[in-house]
Amino acid sequence: MPGTNLTREEAATRAALLDVTSYSIDLDLTTGDKTFESTTTLRFTCREPGAETFADLVGAIIHEITLNGERVDEASSYQDSRIRLTDLQAENELVVRADCAYSHSGEGLHRFVDPVDGRIYLYTQFEVPDARRVFTTFEQPDLKSVFTWTVTAPSGWKVVSNAATPEPEELDGGKARWSFPESKRMSTYITALIAGEYHEHLDVYDGPYGQIPLGHYCRQALVEHLDIDNLLRMTKQGFEFFEEAFDFPYPFGKYDQLYVPEYNAGAMENAGAVTIRDEYLPRSRQDAAFYEFRCSCILHEMAHMWFGDLVTMKWWDDLWLNESFAEWACYHAAVENTEFTEAWTGFTNARKNWALRQDQLPSTHPIAADNYDLHAVEVNFDGITYAKGASVLKQLVAWVGLEPFMVGLRQYFKDHAFGNSEFVDLLTALEKASGRELDAWAKEWLQTSGVNTLVPEFELADDGSYASFGVRQTGAGDDATLRRHRIGIGLYDEVDGRLVRRRSIETDVEGDLTTVADLVGERQPDLLLLNDGDLSYAKIRLDERSLETVVKGLRLLDDSLARALCWGAAWDMTRDAEMSASDFVTLVLANIGTETDSFGVRAIPGYANAAVNLYSAPDNRAGLRTSWEAGLRDLLHAAEPGSDRQLTFARFYGAALVSDEGKAEIAGLLDGSVTIEGLEIDTDLRWMLLIGLAKAGAADEGRIDEELQRDPTISGKEYAAAARASMPTAEAKAAAWTDLMESSDIPNGTHSSIAGAFMRHGQEDVLAPYVEKYLEAADTVWDRLGTHMASEALEGAFPLPLGSPDLVSRIDRWLDESPANPAAKRFVQEGRADVLRALAAQAKDAPTR
């Protein structure tokens, strides 16, 4: 039985048969706290009268189904999340009355009660296939239609959807009705409803095509943290840039941004009603990386209004194109029209490394993935779909030129407005605009998987110049694709205590070895940097002299993007067991204290933390943990008071505690007996430090409860759950395991916190029983918890701290024997690959005897 799955072939068959005229959706949100009433009137045409098809509705209690005025037997027609529709006419009307359930997993219509003040907040999250949890649908992106919502809710609520919000009609009993106008034509997954006791701030953007009404919404408890001036500035900068760049007016009338609680994504591009996780309204001090990433998130969703909402993929095979384009566009817009003019450096330091890791796992897939059904789609919201795709689009822009690229985009939007398209349609537009043949490029970059490695190969003449120079390209596996790369090659010398670029050239790399005659005769630099400018997507290697320069003095290199490439090269070499974990940690401690890129300051210590706890040789690990803690303490005390670096180093120091002195200092920061100039121990930092103490066995349940009394918000509850799950006791782990794998009523935000805190390095003894528990749970967790929570549990609770050859053997037996969903097996296979990589790195780090 299909259940909630839908295959590409089923969708194509249904799309060939139907056109959807309109949806009318009537919701009553006043009937209880578990369910709501949903009535859908769905009008559609059929090209083959007499044929049959099905509509989608998940988890509903059906009251009545009528098709073309005839009552349909609910028991026989509604099965397995589908409503069978037979004997269709040329024009049809389906009416379904049902009760649907509120969600607490962030899927469908999520209901949240704020523990601070008891206020109620609802919001929808429909991507990929969850509109069918709220109303009856034809749930596929190429059956677009118009939508008319009518919503009954408590009087005084705010109610927002894709169309402009109407004045409510007051009803008896403290209720009101909102009758929305008809929406623009769109796919079901970008429809939206947000309702509750939200705070509202209204404004307007005056642009070249007229006014765009703007709305910002958040929980009442967060009003003091709604930094509206900053949010409005970024929103208006985004519209200013995109309307001009795309030469197409914003297509959905008004633009609301709604900051919602317990969100299981960063944000969602609902047409004209963007939902964003409300952690982006910080209640405590954050570093510059936080605000830069928030800006990219806001611009990412805005770019989707054109690419994804106005023009929508025909099927989820082109999911990558939606997300990769929005990812590229948000960084491009940030650099061109906001204060974050070096956003591509942050991309290289953080997002690109996400892509590189994902692309080296056994689950790697082409950017243009074969999403043959919804189950395949749901696990491909990953670093390849987002960050690798954006890197490759960045290279495409360099390949065809920015202006031809934009000309092609503009024509693409005009040709396919409010319709559906496939990648070939975009490729055709870009080929026409640029004059370049792109089919071979697309096959090479989009339809193959894996990452290439570029290595300099050279011989030196007696005078220290290059006698020969080439770039060696390799790939993983015997059948790896060797691609064409447009790269820069930078030559840097140490001059007056700084690393300065002497020369940079651009060249095309193709095949296994590309000779670069232009560098023959050039004196060998202190630092030779392949892919200078980060034009291509590849791993790069540093030659021996360059690596020595980087380890000794990366801080001397003023170019932030060049530094990001060096950081990335060293990290790749560590992960690939070509540089020892101990040496990487030395590199970080010696150079991170002067790093200026905010994402670098935030991300790179995280890589070093993995080197300490995962990639170091077991015999070295205790000493390296001690050195890491001490180095972070030194960085914290040396940092400029009140600086972002000071805040970041405090967070990492609190998470790295192994010594009694370190635990005492962090405890002193919490109780006020220790102070560090410029470091404010605010609410979020208090929790982060307390979680570090709990992980180190220096804070118990009573101390966590005490902190929760200070901060009884939903954020406080989530932090407390993480602190309890971090404790190195059998009792704490057992309680956390029950919440993570067995309870059905844990809020998704709390579940996420537990998933991220359960498996802790240094707690191997207490975690040992959870190898078998994990594998047993993995057999069934996908069906029990659903896609989002199962993904979190399988990834977060994988027993990586217990990695060993024996663990690999046990996992291999499980993979052969388990009846688990293939998506669940994917997470276990990825964990297995992480173990093998760690074992190789540990061998590299082992002391020579």
ABEGO torsion letter per residue (X at the ends): XAEABBBAAAAAAAAAABBBABBBBBBBAAAEAABBBBBBBBBBBBABBGBBBBBBBBGBBBABBBBGGBBBBAAAABBGGBBBBBGBBABBBBBBBBBBBBBAAGBEBBBBBBAAAGBBBBBBBAOAAAAAAABBBBBBAABBBBBBBBBBBBBGBBBBBABBBBBBBBBBGGBBBBBBBBBBBBBAAABBBBBEABBBBBBBBBBAAEBBBBBBBBBAAAAAABBAAAAAAAAAAAAAAAAAAAGBBBAAGBBBBBBBBGBABABBABBGBBBBBAAABBABBBBAAAAAAAAAAAAAAAAAAABGAABBBABAAAAAAAAAAAAAAAAAAAAAABABAAAAAAAAAAAAAAAAAAAABAABBBABBBBABAAAAAAABBAAAAAAAAAAAAAAAAAAEAAAAAAAAAAAAAAABGBBBBAAAAAAAAAAAAGBBAAAAAAAAAABBEBBBBBBBBBBBAAGBBABBBBBBBBBEAABBBBBBBBBBBBBBBBGGBBBBABBBBBBBBEABBBBAAABGBBBBABBBBGBGGABBBBBBBBAAAAAAAAAAAAABABAAAAAAAAAAAAAAAAAGABBAAAAAAAAAAAAAABABAAAAAAAAAAAAAAAAAABBAAAAAAAAAAAAAAAAAAAAABBBGBAAAAAAAAAAAAABABAAAAAAAAAAAAGABBBBGBBBBAAAAAAAAAAAAAAGABBAAAAAAAAAABABAAAAAAAAAAAAABBBAAAAAAAAAAAAABAABBAAAAAAAAAAABBBGAAAAAAAAAAAAAAAAAAAAAAAEAAAAAAAAAAABBAAABBAAAAAAAAAAAAABABBAAAAAAAAAAAAAAAAAAAAAAAABBBX
